[in-house]
Amino acid sequence: MRLERAAARAAWGAAAAAVALALGVWAAWPIYRTPWLWLVAAVALVLGAGIAWLRDRLRLGPIVLAAVTLAAFALTVVPVAVPEAMPPARGGGGLLRGLLDGLAAVALGWKQLLTLTLPVGTYRTVLVPAYVVFLLTALLTGVLARRSARAATLAAVPLLAPVAFGTVFGASQLSAPLHVGALTVAAPREIGLWLAAAAVAAVWVAFVSGEERRAALRLGRAAGSVARGRSGASRVLVGAGIVVVALVAGTALAPVLDAGARAVPRDRIDPEIVVRERPSPLAAYRSSKRDAALDAPLFSVSSTGALPERLRLAVLDAYDGVDFHISDDAAGRFTRFPSGDRVADPERVTVRIDEGYSDIWAPAAPLGSPPVFTGTRADELADAFYVNRETGGAIAVPRAAASGSGSAAGSGSAGAGTASGATDRAIGLAAGDGYSADMQTAPDPAIDRLGEPGAPSFDVDTAPELGAWIERQHQPGGAEGLGELIDRLRQRGYLSHSMSGAEGERLWLDRLSERYGTQFEPSAGGHSLARIESLFEQLNAQQLAAGESATSAQLVAGVGDDEQFATAAALIARALGYDARVVVGVRLGGEDRGVDGVPACSSECAGEHLAAWIEARGDRGEWVPLDVTPQVEQRPERLEQGEQLPEFPTTPEERDAREADPPVGLGEQGDGDDPDAPVPGASALWPVLRAAGLSLAALALLAAPFLFLPLAKRVRARRRRSEQVPELRALGAWEEMVDRARDAGVPLPGNAARSEIAAVLGTAPALWAAAQVDRAVFSPRGIDPGTADQLWRAADADRDERAAGMSAMARLRAAYSLRSYGIGVGRRGRPHPGGERA
């Protein structure tokens, strides 16, 4: 009969494990989003149940069981959890590499999974953590189900593991609230998963706990002689209550873990601190126009079909009044890129880095697949490639860059695509590196795809000259108005790269002069708000001086380059209610696709091709690129108010004016003049502390179910001890003594007198306490408060005396025992006055 019950429990345990794994696949689906996950769950179920059956059949010990499990895992991990290593995907050598990576992922894959952008698909070894969780769930459930009914109840814990895995390692954003009439259910998907997992665990506990009682009823024995009076319904309620309370604790903690970021310290330190410590690529833009950098080859681009219209290096979405940079919040977060995005008109594009480029920014159009790197550092770069899913910007941060970011950040010119001559390969991509990826080649969307604007995100009161210029143009606030404002800004500007025109700084001017007749006009560098205000001050003064009937030539006044005009255009778009960001990159397609002053590259891109533009977004959610480079043919003519240009103007002789550039990356500020500037160490320390806090919170969430039962027992004891009536406090002391003994494994009779129970307990404090409690209950005089307190000291002494004869493992089992709650107490056992020993 006992063997039949064990076989039945094994069958039902396999069914419960199958349901738990199905829930686990559902919970982990946002992480992977690949049907291969079902195969992983199916193999884990069959393998775990098979090893559990083999262990029962051959009576394998714990060490042999662990060895068999490890061997089975090693034989199956590559085809099941590392499919990319299977031939012909990686060739014959890929099997050994996949096996080593798969075994290493048992310890390291969890952190890797947290640093990847979702979904991860079957990328590298990301399926290994899921395979480990699913396999251990099936194995532990099968092993525990074949043991005694008392031990089988513990299988409820591994049955919760698959859903816990999907919850902890899943997306940081909870599912959208469900509105049912006036009722709003927050995170319905997560709550539904946990309710289902809790139901599976509760049903399993109820099934196993009532097994012997059902067998006794079938044999015609009275139910009261088997159990201590607790009904099956009570056991179901207690078991379900424990699981559901653990669920409630987890659900309450989940939103606290941060709604916007899912990170570990490695994820925050490597890419984001390196990016934060780099100077703004827009501030370093001008250095690419010096003679030594103008023709220096940065990178070459080729494609199996059409080329993208643009390659972006840096996408800058935050402006603080000093420079445009990558934001510090979730929108500026770089993560691993395992699965690609859906892009329009994808083509396989290859980028090869040349001698003139050494930086972290990876030239790319919107990516449809992870890049495949080539060169001597291919594996290192593949592990160091990150993408910002919000902006589409990509970086390569090898491990050396993370360790040396503090020094690398300030070395060389550090700008996007600059020819600094730096040869330090620790700062990112360098000559000899290359990669291929599917990239978007669809034409740029037209400006009418912007849609309607939202609320302005830039307050023109902080820039009165910019606000006055927008107001004087009398343009509508939609996409048509934005396009017209940017066209006027470009036509009334004049291109100058803030250089003096001296030896080594005039090659750009000679080329523009030969083609367009461009002459030198000095302009200040930087793109701080003060610099942008001076640009609009020039435009406003010229427009007022020229009057209402001015020609377009008379309105030319603002001097600068893409650095200033991209900033100005982005602030205009934000003032109108559009989202706007600045992009540093290159245009592709040769001479026909460039703009006057900044040509497009056909295949080889050099410093002269480096450009900046803006991307704007309206209510349709689509980013639209807009060129901002000022014109190069009409030189500004300064007017005083009321003055008119001569009918036949002459060109004045150009003076050898010398205009020095400000230091790269400082704009108009001096070195260290701002006493309120944040300390670099503090800004670097905050992400580490924040990530550590989130990691501790995640550990607390995982530990919540294990902390609940000891905490519940402590609360129960405190409630009994705090009773105000002495008789009730005395009864509470006795009940606590009995419950502690029952949890320690002492088999107590169900319906016996206190003296009989004390005799089974076998300790002096128990014998004295039984007599005192009987006197408190049956004596007309009751019991005094001092004796009630002594009973509690006797209960503690009974516990300590029993614990002294127990091993550490036995004490741990007692702490997590459910016998005092009426679960698992129906089994007869051999009495031991000292409790259960291990």
FIDREN-766682 format. One record per residue (C-alpha): residue in three letters; z, x, y. Coordinates in steps of 0.02 Angstrom, whole numbers, padded with zeros to 5 digits, always signed. Example, Ala and Ser with C-alpha at 12.3 -4.5 7.8 and 13.67 -1.06 7.14 Angstrom:
# residues 2
Ala+00390+00615-00225;Ser+00357+00684-00053;
//
This chain:
# residues 838
Met+00000+00000+00000;Arg+00045+00140+00121;Leu-00122+00227+00087;Glu-00214+00065+00119;Arg-00126+00044+00285;Ala-00169+00224+00334;Ala-00351+00195+00289;Ala-00353+00035+00393;Arg-00274+00127+00540;Ala-00405+00264+00525;Ala-00546+00137+00531;Trp-00471+00046+00680;Gly-00435+00214+00763;Ala-00618+00262+00749;Ala-00666+00096+00826;Ala-00542+00120+00968;Ala-00608+00296+00998;Ala-00787+00229+01004;Val-00737+00102+01137;Ala-00642+00236+01235;Leu-00792+00354+01232;Ala-00908+00214+01289;Leu-00791+00183+01435;Gly-00789+00371+01466;Val-00978+00376+01475;Trp-00974+00233+01600;Ala-00840+00323+01702;Ala-00934+00489+01699;Trp-01107+00414+01731;Pro-01103+00450+01920;Ile-01068+00632+01877;Tyr-01214+00657+01758;Arg-01336+00510+01769;Thr-01429+00565+01613;Pro-01449+00472+01447;Trp-01404+00637+01362;Leu-01222+00593+01397;Trp-01231+00457+01264;Leu-01287+00587+01137;Val-01139+00697+01185;Ala-01019+00551+01158;Ala-01099+00502+00992;Val-01092+00679+00921;Ala-00913+00700+00981;Leu-00862+00537+00896;Val-00942+00580+00729;Leu-00881+00760+00732;Gly-00703+00716+00784;Ala-00685+00576+00657;Gly-00760+00687+00522;Ile-00640+00831+00556;Ala-00493+00708+00556;Trp-00550+00640+00386;Leu-00570+00817+00319;Arg-00397+00864+00380;Asp-00321+00715+00289;Arg-00425+00744+00132;Leu-00388+00931+00116;Arg-00215+00924+00197;Leu-00261+01056+00324;Gly-00122+01136+00426;Pro-00126+01147+00616;Ile-00197+01324+00622;Val-00335+01286+00497;Leu-00373+01123+00587;Ala-00391+01216+00752;Ala-00504+01346+00671;Val-00615+01211+00593;Thr-00627+01120+00759;Leu-00673+01280+00853;Ala-00805+01324+00724;Ala-00882+01151+00732;Phe-00882+01158+00922;Ala-00966+01329+00923;Leu-01101+01269+00804;Thr-01141+01114+00906;Val-01106+01161+01088;Val-01280+01231+01126;Pro-01389+01090+01059;Val-01268+00956+01119;Ala-01194+01018+01284;Val-01310+01161+01339;Pro-01483+01089+01301;Glu-01568+01198+01432;Ala-01530+01350+01322;Met-01626+01281+01174;Pro-01799+01352+01133;Pro-01929+01339+01203;Ala-01834+01307+01365;Arg-01758+01482+01368;Gly-01837+01571+01221;Gly-01748+01643+01069;Gly-01625+01744+01174;Gly-01568+01586+01260;Leu-01467+01529+01109;Leu-01346+01675+01116;Arg-01332+01663+01305;Gly-01306+01476+01291;Leu-01170+01498+01160;Leu-01076+01625+01267;Asp-01095+01516+01422;Gly-01041+01362+01325;Leu-00883+01445+01259;Ala-00842+01513+01431;Ala-00867+01340+01506;Val-00721+01275+01404;Ala-00610+01367+01530;Leu-00725+01387+01680;Gly-00836+01233+01672;Trp-00708+01119+01754;Lys-00710+01216+01917;Gln-00899+01232+01910;Leu-00913+01044+01890;Leu-00812+01019+02050;Thr-00924+01134+02151;Leu-01086+01047+02105;Thr-01168+00907+02202;Leu-01182+00746+02103;Pro-01273+00701+01996;Val-01276+00860+01892;Gly-01386+00802+01746;Thr-01395+00931+01606;Tyr-01385+01080+01724;Arg-01326+01238+01636;Thr-01156+01206+01554;Val-01097+01054+01652;Leu-01094+00944+01495;Val-00967+01057+01408;Pro-00812+00981+01493;Ala-00868+00806+01444;Tyr-00902+00865+01266;Val-00729+00943+01254;Val-00643+00785+01318;Phe-00743+00669+01205;Leu-00720+00780+01051;Leu-00532+00798+01075;Thr-00515+00611+01105;Ala-00601+00569+00942;Leu-00510+00707+00846;Leu-00334+00670+00909;Thr-00357+00483+00888;Gly-00416+00508+00708;Val-00276+00629+00663;Leu-00137+00524+00740;Ala-00205+00363+00665;Arg-00190+00436+00489;Arg-00008+00481+00511;Ser+00142+00364+00513;Ala+00141+00206+00616;Arg+00267+00287+00731;Ala+00154+00436+00766;Ala-00002+00328+00775;Thr+00061+00243+00933;Leu+00039+00410+01024;Ala-00150+00394+01002;Ala-00145+00282+01156;Val-00134+00440+01263;Pro-00299+00522+01209;Leu-00384+00351+01219;Leu-00356+00359+01408;Ala-00427+00535+01427;Pro-00615+00494+01441;Val-00589+00373+01586;Ala-00469+00495+01668;Phe-00602+00631+01657;Gly-00734+00523+01741;Thr-00612+00471+01877;Val-00544+00643+01921;Phe-00708+00737+01914;Gly-00817+00597+01982;Ala-00881+00560+02156;Ser-00756+00564+02299;Gln-00820+00398+02367;Leu-00749+00244+02283;Ser-00861+00098+02237;Ala-00897-00032+02370;Pro-00766-00170+02387;Leu-00800-00333+02295;His-00781-00490+02400;Val-00740-00649+02304;Gly-00710-00784+02433;Ala-00561-00731+02537;Leu-00510-00602+02407;Thr-00567-00422+02426;Val-00553-00305+02277;Ala-00555-00122+02328;Ala-00642+00000+02210;Pro-00689-00133+02081;Arg-00780-00012+01967;Glu-00634+00109+01955;Ile-00506-00030+01933;Gly-00615-00113+01801;Leu-00630+00049+01703;Trp-00444+00080+01704;Leu-00403-00100+01659;Ala-00522-00088+01511;Ala-00447+00079+01456;Ala-00272+00008+01476;Ala-00319-00143+01371;Val-00386-00030+01232;Ala-00226+00073+01232;Ala-00113-00080+01238;Val-00205-00166+01095;Trp-00193-00007+00992;Val-00004+00008+01022;Ala+00021-00176+00978;Phe-00085-00161+00821;Val+00004-00007+00755;Ser+00179-00064+00803;Gly+00161-00228+00710;Glu+00079-00155+00556;Glu+00234-00140+00446;Arg+00298-00310+00503;Arg+00134-00391+00451;Ala+00143-00303+00282;Ala+00321-00363+00257;Leu+00273-00542+00298;Arg+00134-00533+00172;Leu+00262-00480+00041;Gly+00371-00627+00087;Arg+00513-00529+00164;Ala+00604-00594+00315;Ala+00546-00520+00478;Gly+00723-00497+00539;Ser+00765-00371+00401;Val+00624-00257+00456;Ala+00641-00250+00643;Arg+00789-00251+00758;Gly+00748-00420+00829;Arg+00610-00379+00950;Ser+00457-00489+00929;Gly+00278-00424+00915;Ala+00241-00504+01082;Ser+00380-00401+01161;Arg+00303-00242+01094;Val+00132-00290+01160;Leu+00204-00326+01332;Val+00304-00164+01338;Gly+00158-00057+01280;Ala+00037-00141+01398;Gly+00162-00128+01540;Ile+00181+00059+01519;Val-00007+00088+01520;Val-00039-00031+01665;Val+00098+00046+01771;Ala+00019+00216+01742;Leu-00146+00138+01795;Val-00070+00067+01953;Ala+00004+00237+01996;Gly-00165+00321+01972;Thr-00257+00188+02073;Ala-00132+00204+02214;Leu-00155+00392+02220;Ala-00344+00393+02207;Pro-00385+00345+02388;Val-00259+00472+02451;Leu-00355+00615+02372;Asp-00480+00612+02516;Ala-00624+00491+02538;Gly-00745+00619+02604;Ala-00734+00780+02505;Arg-00718+00837+02327;Ala-00681+01022+02327;Val-00586+01167+02253;Pro-00538+01327+02345;Arg-00689+01424+02277;Asp-00804+01284+02337;Arg-00732+01290+02512;Ile-00715+01478+02530;Asp-00882+01546+02472;Pro-01016+01446+02563;Glu-00924+01363+02705;Ile-00819+01505+02774;Val-00969+01621+02767;Val-01073+01492+02862;Arg-00934+01463+02988;Glu-00918+01648+03025;Arg-01104+01673+03056;Pro-01162+01663+03238;Ser-01265+01510+03280;Pro-01444+01539+03222;Leu-01504+01454+03381;Ala-01410+01580+03488;Ala-01497+01722+03394;Tyr-01668+01641+03413;Arg-01724+01750+03559;Ser-01702+01913+03463;Ser-01848+01862+03350;Lys-01964+01874+03502;Arg-01933+02058+03539;Asp-02074+02179+03500;Ala-01993+02253+03344;Ala-01965+02079+03269;Leu-02118+01985+03329;Asp-02234+02050+03191;Ala-02100+02094+03063;Pro-02139+01996+02903;Leu-01998+01877+02862;Phe-02062+01788+02707;Ser-02222+01727+02626;Val-02258+01551+02566;Ser-02380+01488+02434;Ser-02404+01326+02340;Thr-02493+01254+02190;Gly-02561+01119+02308;Ala-02530+01076+02488;Leu-02400+01168+02590;Pro-02256+01079+02677;Glu-02283+01052+02863;Arg-02119+01141+02903;Leu-01992+01255+02820;Arg-01816+01235+02884;Leu-01695+01381+02888;Ala-01541+01312+02977;Val-01503+01130+03019;Leu-01372+01121+03157;Asp-01289+00952+03178;Ala-01137+00986+03289;Tyr-01126+01032+03474;Asp-00965+01084+03559;Gly-01031+01121+03733;Val-01055+01305+03690;Asp-01181+01307+03550;Phe-01260+01204+03412;His-01187+01244+03242;Ile-01153+01168+03071;Ser-01012+01043+03078;Asp-00844+01078+02997;Asp-00824+00905+02920;Ala-00904+00829+02765;Ala-01076+00826+02848;Gly-01070+01016+02855;Arg-01021+01041+02674;Phe-01128+01147+02559;Thr-01123+01116+02372;Arg-01216+01171+02217;Phe-01386+01091+02187;Pro-01409+01056+02002;Ser-01525+00906+01994;Gly-01640+00894+02145;Asp-01683+00743+02251;Arg-01827+00621+02252;Val-01955+00682+02380;Ala-02125+00622+02439;Asp-02282+00715+02380;Pro-02192+00856+02287;Glu-02282+01020+02257;Arg-02222+01182+02179;Val-02191+01300+02325;Thr-02149+01485+02308;Val-02057+01585+02441;Arg-02046+01775+02436;Ile-01930+01868+02554;Asp-02003+02017+02648;Glu-01929+02169+02735;Gly-01901+02083+02902;Tyr-01778+01953+02837;Ser-01599+01974+02780;Asp-01487+01823+02800;Ile-01403+01679+02708;Trp-01522+01541+02765;Ala-01650+01495+02631;Pro-01820+01437+02698;Ala-01857+01268+02618;Ala-01928+01095+02643;Pro-01836+00946+02565;Leu-01806+01000+02385;Gly-01859+00898+02235;Ser-01788+01019+02106;Pro-01667+01165+02098;Pro-01753+01330+02141;Val-01796+01455+02006;Phe-01759+01628+02074;Thr-01855+01786+02036;Gly-01818+01969+02065;Thr-01679+02084+02009;Arg-01544+01968+02077;Ala-01613+01806+02005;Asp-01457+01758+01906;Glu-01340+01806+02047;Leu-01438+01705+02175;Ala-01451+01555+02058;Asp-01261+01551+02050;Ala-01248+01573+02239;Phe-01371+01440+02298;Tyr-01299+01293+02395;Val-01375+01144+02482;Asn-01307+01030+02617;Arg-01354+00857+02553;Glu-01327+00780+02725;Thr-01445+00895+02821;Gly-01554+00970+02684;Gly-01513+01148+02739;Ala-01500+01279+02602;Ile-01409+01445+02591;Ala-01392+01586+02467;Val-01219+01664+02467;Pro-01200+01794+02329;Arg-01022+01836+02277;Ala-01030+01996+02380;Ala-01062+01891+02534;Ala-00903+01795+02508;Ser-00798+01951+02489;Gly-00881+02034+02636;Ser-00910+01887+02748;Gly-00791+01945+02879;Ser-00892+02101+02916;Ala-01062+02035+02877;Ala-01046+01892+02995;Gly-01050+01999+03145;Ser-01171+02134+03089;Gly-01351+02147+03138;Ser-01428+02002+03227;Ala-01371+01879+03097;Gly-01491+01749+03157;Ala-01604+01640+03055;Gly-01759+01736+03016;Thr-01725+01881+03131;Ala-01789+02053+03100;Ser-01629+02144+03124;Gly-01674+02287+03015;Ala-01517+02260+02915;Thr-01525+02317+02736;Asp-01357+02256+02678;Arg-01399+02148+02528;Ala-01226+02069+02533;Ile-01266+01949+02674;Gly-01384+01835+02578;Leu-01569+01842+02541;Ala-01658+02010+02558;Ala-01826+02091+02526;Gly-01880+02072+02346;Asp-01794+01904+02320;Gly-01899+01750+02286;Tyr-01889+01573+02220;Ser-01999+01426+02171;Ala-01954+01243+02186;Asp-02031+01072+02203;Met-02036+01033+02389;Gln-02091+00887+02495;Thr-02265+00907+02570;Ala-02286+00733+02646;Pro-02339+00729+02830;Asp-02205+00715+02962;Pro-02160+00534+03001;Ala-02217+00466+03169;Ile-02091+00433+03306;Asp-02111+00245+03288;Arg-02022+00262+03119;Leu-01860+00292+03212;Gly-01819+00110+03236;Glu-01687+00052+03358;Pro-01548+00163+03427;Gly-01363+00134+03402;Ala-01217+00175+03515;Pro-01237+00335+03619;Ser-01149+00485+03543;Phe-01161+00593+03700;Asp-01074+00546+03862;Val-01190+00584+04008;Asp-01039+00586+04124;Thr-01002+00759+04053;Ala-01178+00815+04105;Pro-01220+00727+04270;Glu-01383+00822+04300;Leu-01449+00772+04128;Gly-01396+00592+04156;Ala-01477+00588+04328;Trp-01641+00656+04259;Ile-01646+00523+04121;Glu-01612+00387+04249;Arg-01751+00448+04366;Gln-01881+00433+04227;His-01858+00243+04213;Gln-01894+00240+04026;Pro-01841+00110+03896;Gly-01706+00157+03774;Gly-01806+00144+03611;Ala-01918+00264+03516;Glu-02057+00250+03643;Gly-01939+00297+03783;Leu-01870+00445+03686;Gly-02045+00509+03649;Glu-02096+00495+03832;Leu-01938+00584+03892;Ile-01966+00730+03774;Asp-02151+00741+03824;Arg-02102+00748+04008;Leu-01968+00878+03970;Arg-02097+00989+03885;Gln-02232+00966+04017;Arg-02111+01003+04159;Gly-02041+01157+04074;Tyr-02111+01332+04061;Leu-02093+01450+03914;Ser-01993+01609+03939;His-01893+01704+03809;Ser-01763+01771+03932;Met-01837+01946+03925;Ser-01872+02068+04065;Gly-02050+02111+04019;Ala-02004+02295+04003;Glu-02064+02411+03865;Gly-02016+02341+03696;Glu-01995+02165+03764;Arg-02166+02109+03824;Leu-02276+02092+03669;Trp-02248+01904+03665;Leu-02294+01892+03849;Asp-02452+01998+03829;Arg-02514+01883+03690;Leu-02478+01723+03786;Ser-02553+01795+03945;Glu-02712+01843+03855;Arg-02733+01671+03779;Tyr-02657+01552+03906;Gly-02636+01654+04065;Thr-02447+01646+04049;Gln-02347+01746+04177;Phe-02169+01805+04168;Glu-02031+01694+04233;Pro-01851+01751+04206;Ser-01730+01629+04127;Ala-01549+01640+04074;Gly-01509+01638+03890;Gly-01386+01531+03794;His-01379+01344+03767;Ser-01208+01299+03830;Leu-01186+01138+03926;Ala-01182+01236+04089;Arg-01349+01317+04046;Ile-01427+01148+04003;Glu-01359+01074+04164;Ser-01442+01214+04263;Leu-01607+01173+04176;Phe-01596+00990+04228;Glu-01538+01041+04401;Gln-01704+01133+04421;Leu-01800+00982+04359;Asn-01706+00859+04471;Ala-01723+00967+04627;Gln-01910+00989+04598;Gln-01938+00803+04570;Leu-01844+00760+04730;Ala-01940+00891+04828;Ala-02110+00837+04761;Gly-02083+00653+04800;Glu-02148+00496+04719;Ser-02332+00546+04726;Ala-02310+00715+04644;Thr-02434+00778+04516;Ser-02379+00840+04346;Ala-02407+01021+04404;Gln-02289+00996+04550;Leu-02149+00940+04434;Val-02146+01100+04329;Ala-01980+01185+04360;Gly-01872+01209+04205;Val-01887+01384+04128;Gly-01828+01424+03953;Asp-01880+01425+03771;Asp-01847+01327+03612;Glu-01662+01369+03620;Gln-01632+01276+03783;Phe-01763+01140+03760;Ala-01707+01094+03583;Thr-01529+01074+03646;Ala-01587+00972+03796;Ala-01695+00858+03687;Ala-01554+00831+03561;Leu-01433+00782+03700;Ile-01562+00661+03772;Ala-01583+00579+03602;Arg-01395+00565+03579;Ala-01376+00492+03753;Leu-01501+00356+03705;Gly-01406+00313+03546;Tyr-01503+00412+03415;Asp-01428+00536+03295;Ala-01502+00706+03332;Arg-01489+00882+03263;Val-01574+01049+03297;Val-01678+01137+03165;Val-01726+01322+03164;Gly-01875+01359+03053;Val-02064+01384+03049;Arg-02215+01271+03051;Leu-02346+01298+02916;Gly-02533+01271+02916;Gly-02605+01407+03028;Glu-02664+01397+03207;Asp-02710+01213+03199;Arg-02531+01158+03161;Gly-02432+01260+03288;Val-02391+01223+03469;Asp-02443+01323+03621;Gly-02330+01474+03632;Val-02262+01468+03454;Pro-02399+01476+03321;Ala-02384+01411+03143;Cys-02396+01531+02997;Ser-02524+01508+02860;Ser-02444+01608+02719;Glu-02355+01758+02798;Cys-02219+01710+02922;Ala-02156+01832+03053;Gly-02042+01828+03204;Glu-02175+01754+03319;His-02184+01599+03207;Leu-01998+01560+03218;Ala-01970+01397+03312;Ala-01839+01266+03348;Trp-01862+01078+03354;Ile-01754+00925+03339;Glu-01740+00787+03211;Ala-01690+00613+03269;Arg-01634+00461+03169;Gly-01619+00277+03214;Asp-01565+00122+03121;Arg-01698+00146+02986;Gly-01606+00300+02922;Glu-01758+00416+02923;Trp-01754+00585+03009;Val-01908+00613+03120;Pro-01949+00791+03179;Leu-01996+00809+03363;Asp-02068+00969+03440;Val-01986+01028+03601;Thr-02073+01193+03649;Pro-02115+01193+03836;Gln-02292+01220+03899;Val-02359+01394+03940;Glu-02503+01370+04064;Gln-02434+01296+04225;Arg-02313+01415+04310;Pro-02171+01337+04412;Glu-02191+01330+04601;Arg-02026+01305+04689;Leu-02028+01169+04823;Glu-01904+01122+04957;Gln-01881+00937+04989;Gly-02028+00871+05090;Glu-02134+01026+05056;Gln-02308+01007+04980;Leu-02406+01132+04877;Pro-02560+01205+04964;Glu-02725+01128+04920;Phe-02795+01295+04858;Pro-02644+01393+04794;Thr-02651+01580+04762;Thr-02560+01674+04627;Pro-02430+01794+04697;Glu-02420+01970+04632;Glu-02298+01982+04488;Arg-02147+02090+04522;Asp-02069+02198+04390;Ala-01914+02092+04378;Arg-01789+02145+04249;Glu-01683+02011+04169;Ala-01557+02064+04039;Asp-01515+01954+03890;Pro-01336+01901+03861;Pro-01255+01963+03701;Val-01323+01872+03549;Gly-01218+01722+03496;Leu-01111+01716+03654;Gly-01221+01607+03766;Glu-01148+01620+03941;Gln-00973+01666+03889;Gly-00896+01836+03898;Asp-00811+01927+03756;Gly-00645+01848+03720;Asp-00625+01765+03890;Asp-00566+01599+03820;Pro-00378+01604+03795;Asp-00385+01436+03704;Ala-00511+01494+03574;Pro-00446+01463+03397;Val-00386+01611+03299;Pro-00519+01652+03166;Gly-00388+01677+03032;Ala-00315+01505+03064;Ser-00484+01419+03049;Ala-00517+01510+02886;Leu-00345+01468+02817;Trp-00354+01280+02846;Pro-00493+01243+02717;Val-00397+01344+02587;Leu-00236+01249+02620;Arg-00328+01083+02621;Ala-00417+01122+02457;Ala-00253+01178+02378;Gly-00172+01016+02433;Leu-00312+00913+02358;Ser-00300+01011+02196;Leu-00113+00980+02187;Ala-00143+00796+02220;Ala-00269+00791+02077;Leu-00142+00874+01962;Ala-00013+00745+02017;Leu-00134+00607+01971;Leu-00161+00682+01799;Ala+00026+00704+01774;Ala+00071+00527+01832;Pro+00058+00445+01658;Phe+00166+00584+01581;Leu+00298+00574+01716;Phe+00313+00385+01707;Leu+00413+00365+01545;Pro+00553+00490+01585;Leu+00562+00417+01760;Ala+00573+00240+01692;Lys+00718+00290+01578;Arg+00808+00373+01723;Val+00788+00216+01830;Arg+00854+00108+01687;Ala+01008+00218+01667;Arg+01042+00219+01854;Arg+01030+00030+01860;Arg+01155+00012+01718;Arg+01274+00139+01793;Ser+01272+00055+01965;Glu+01332-00116+01904;Gln+01476-00176+02014;Val+01567-00276+01879;Pro+01666-00154+01766;Glu+01628-00253+01607;Leu+01440-00247+01642;Arg+01451-00062+01683;Ala+01541-00033+01517;Leu+01409-00130+01421;Gly+01276-00030+01510;Ala+01358+00133+01454;Trp+01357+00074+01273;Glu+01176+00015+01282;Glu+01125+00182+01360;Met+01215+00277+01220;Val+01126+00174+01086;Asp+00955+00188+01170;Arg+00972+00377+01186;Ala+01019+00392+01003;Arg+00875+00280+00951;Asp+00752+00388+01053;Ala+00825+00542+00969;Gly+00775+00472+00800;Val+00942+00407+00736;Pro+00903+00257+00622;Leu+01021+00118+00679;Pro+01047-00050+00595;Gly+00970-00196+00686;Asn+01112-00324+00679;Ala+01273-00228+00658;Ala+01442-00221+00743;Arg+01475-00086+00871;Ser+01597-00001+00753;Glu+01461+00010+00620;Ile+01338+00081+00744;Ala+01468+00206+00804;Ala+01495+00261+00625;Val+01308+00296+00607;Leu+01309+00392+00772;Gly+01449+00497+00701;Thr+01519+00570+00863;Ala+01695+00554+00933;Pro+01634+00486+01101;Ala+01536+00350+01010;Leu+01687+00295+00906;Trp+01799+00287+01060;Ala+01667+00198+01163;Ala+01638+00062+01031;Ala+01822+00016+01034;Gln+01831+00015+01224;Val+01675-00093+01244;Asp+01739-00218+01115;Arg+01901-00230+01215;Ala+01801-00255+01377;Val+01701-00396+01299;Phe+01831-00487+01196;Ser+01997-00452+01285;Pro+02052-00581+01413;Arg+02109-00439+01527;Gly+01938-00356+01527;Ile+01925-00173+01576;Asp+01970-00075+01732;Pro+01839+00021+01835;Gly+01910+00191+01785;Thr+01885+00156+01600;Ala+01706+00097+01635;Asp+01672+00263+01719;Gln+01749+00355+01571;Leu+01629+00261+01456;Trp+01483+00333+01551;Arg+01556+00507+01533;Ala+01574+00472+01348;Ala+01391+00419+01339;Asp+01340+00583+01422;Ala+01452+00681+01302;Asp+01374+00591+01152;Arg+01201+00637+01216;Asp+01249+00819+01245;Glu+01329+00835+01072;Arg+01175+00766+00988;Ala+01054+00870+01093;Ala+01146+01029+01044;Gly+01087+01005+00866;Met+00905+00969+00912;Ser+00761+01087+00940;Ala+00665+01094+01105;Met+00520+00999+01026;Ala+00638+00863+00962;Arg+00713+00843+01136;Leu+00538+00828+01208;Arg+00494+00694+01081;Ala+00653+00601+01126;Ala+00608+00604+01310;Tyr+00441+00520+01275;Ser+00499+00407+01134;Leu+00469+00220+01151;Arg+00598+00169+01021;Ser+00724+00114+01151;Tyr+00591-00007+01216;Gly+00568-00083+01043;Ile+00406+00008+00998;Gly+00396+00100+00833;Val+00571+00056+00771;Gly+00525-00047+00618;Arg+00502+00101+00502;Arg+00649+00143+00390;Gly+00700+00323+00395;Arg+00827+00442+00324;Pro+00985+00443+00431;His+01040+00603+00512;Pro+01198+00607+00613;Gly+01128+00736+00729;Gly+00969+00645+00766;Glu+00793+00703+00730;Arg+00767+00886+00701;Ala+00607+00986+00720;
//
